[in-house]
């Protein structure tokens, strides 16, 4: 069970991106009172947590209705996560905050940023949603493994809330270089998880046989 929890934590931490989201949160709220920042952080984290929990618990049944096999999901999800991991490793500026230029402009003009862009697409973005379905699928219906996966998600969202609450202090303390180093480290870990997911999907589909 520890393996599921650790894989879940690492994958969600990389795809949710709490560090870079905290940095962006600090840039969006430079003169906002602490109480208002805390309220936004709480609401954004709660909304994103509910969305990712729904995808974790109900993603499997949804795939069954769509006729998508676990092997297909593992392969597709692994490819998506690998693309995200490569962006993190090479630290492309547009990938760090997961916002397009129009989205960034809209974010700076909104009075309430809890739902957009914080909850979606920064915290509960396509990568994190894909990861939630993939991690749940990998449990193969084992309730303890699924519980460990949900526990990993809860730990990441708890860390995310803490980082958002301390975003201004963190932004001044660790600097851009440390942020990029941390992003690359988790990018490398995510790349390994992504490639393994592709291997598992191809092996389960019978397309190729991969020795253990």
Buried (B, 14 or more C-beta within 10 A) or exposed (E): EEEBBEBBBBBBBBBBBBBBBBBBBBBBBEEBEEEEBBBBBBBBBBBBBEBBBBBBBEBBEEBEEEEBBBBBBBBBBBBBBBBBBBBBBEBEEEBBBBBEEEBBEBBEEEEEBBBBBBBBBBBBBEBBBBBBBBBBBBBEEEEEBBBBBBBBBBBBBEBBBBBBBBBBEBBEEBEEEEBBEBBBEBBEBBBEBBBBBBBBBBBBBEEEEEEE
